[in-house]
Amino acid sequence: MLRVCFYHNKNIYINCPETILIMFKKRKITLCLGSSCFARGNQEIIPLIKKYISRKCLEDKVLFIGDHCMSNCSQGPNLCIGDKLFEKIDKDSIEKILDEGLKDLD
């Protein structure tokens, strides 16, 4: 399965982001890029997450990737921070979700 990695404001196409995660010991943020989550607005979330990471200077602490499908389509858009799943995310809730999921990285 091909995954998309959003790293330093560039899209990098890789097969195994876990390797990068281990190398850099970063917290993984995964956004579902499946068609159902796309139809529910996940494309609006991507720039907000990138801006949050930059504003909080977390580039060296997190790895932001996209995954094809999280198999939770009816609750999308979906986002995982580490192993925690957040459902029905939107542009109004994303900052609070990121604050919660990344609070120990500040």
C-alpha positions in Angstrom: 0.0 0.0 0.0 1.3 3.4 -1.0 1.1 6.1 1.7 1.7 9.8 1.4 4.0 11.5 3.9 3.6 15.3 4.4 7.1 16.2 5.6 8.6 19.7 5.7 5.7 21.0 3.5 6.5 18.5 0.7 4.6 15.4 -0.3 6.9 12.4 -0.2 5.5 9.1 -1.5 6.9 6.2 0.5 6.0 2.6 1.2 6.9 2.4 4.9 6.5 5.6 6.9 7.1 3.5 10.1 10.8 3.4 9.1 11.0 7.2 9.1 9.0 7.3 12.4 11.5 5.0 14.1 14.5 6.8 12.6 13.3 10.2 13.9 11.3 9.0 16.9 8.3 11.2 15.9 4.7 11.1 16.9 2.6 9.9 13.9 -0.4 11.9 12.8 -2.4 10.0 10.2 -5.2 11.5 8.2 -7.6 9.2 6.3 -7.5 10.0 2.6 -10.2 7.5 1.5 -12.9 8.7 -0.8 -15.6 8.8 2.0 -13.4 11.0 4.2 -12.5 13.1 1.1 -16.2 13.6 0.4 -16.7 14.7 4.0 -14.0 17.4 3.8 -10.6 16.0 4.8 -8.9 18.1 2.2 -9.8 21.2 4.3 -7.9 19.6 7.2 -4.5 19.1 5.6 -3.4 22.8 5.5 -4.7 23.4 9.0 -2.6 20.5 10.4 0.4 21.7 8.5 0.0 25.2 9.9 -0.5 23.9 13.4 2.7 21.8 13.2 4.6 24.9 11.9 3.1 27.4 14.4 3.9 25.1 17.4 7.4 24.3 16.0 6.7 20.5 16.0 8.3 19.7 12.7 11.0 17.7 14.4 8.5 15.9 16.7 5.7 14.7 14.5 5.3 12.9 11.2 2.1 13.8 9.3 1.0 11.2 6.8 -2.0 10.2 4.9 -3.4 6.7 4.7 -5.7 5.3 2.0 -8.5 4.2 4.3 -8.9 3.6 8.0 -12.0 1.4 7.5 -14.2 3.7 9.6 -15.9 5.4 6.7 -19.2 6.3 8.3 -17.5 8.3 11.0 -15.1 10.2 8.8 -13.1 12.3 8.3 -10.8 10.3 10.6 -7.5 11.2 12.1 -5.1 9.1 14.3 -2.5 10.6 16.6 -0.3 7.8 17.7 -2.8 5.0 18.4 -5.8 7.2 19.2 -8.5 7.6 16.6 -10.5 10.9 16.3 -13.7 10.7 14.3 -15.8 13.3 12.4 -13.0 15.9 12.5 -13.6 19.2 10.8 -11.9 22.6 10.6 -13.6 23.8 13.8 -12.5 20.8 15.9 -9.0 20.1 14.5 -7.0 22.5 16.7 -8.6 21.1 19.9 -7.9 17.6 18.7 -4.2 18.4 17.9 -3.8 20.1 21.3 -5.1 17.0 23.0 -3.1 14.5 21.0 0.1 16.5 21.1 0.0 18.2 24.5 3.0 16.3 25.8 5.2 17.5 23.0 5.2 21.2 23.8 
